[in-house]
Amino acid sequence: MDLNTVETMSTPTCRGGLWPLGPGDAILAGGTWLFSEPQPHIRRLIDITRLGWPPVTVR
């Protein structure tokens, strides 16, 4: 699915770069759900993969 309403993309490298979040913002950390269906309200993607956080493991 194309996210053709996205106007900007942010890739913060520290936690402080995440804020402020607005109503048209979406956190991207892999993105399978985001790309699975239309998301017409999204205007900005915030890619958190450059924050260096370890992946979550469910056991």
Secondary structure as UniProt FT lines:
FT   TURN            4..5
FT   STRAND          8..10
FT   HELIX           15..18
FT   TURN            23..24
FT   STRAND          25..28
FT   TURN            32..36
FT   TURN            40..41
FT   STRAND          44..47
FT   HELIX           48..51
//
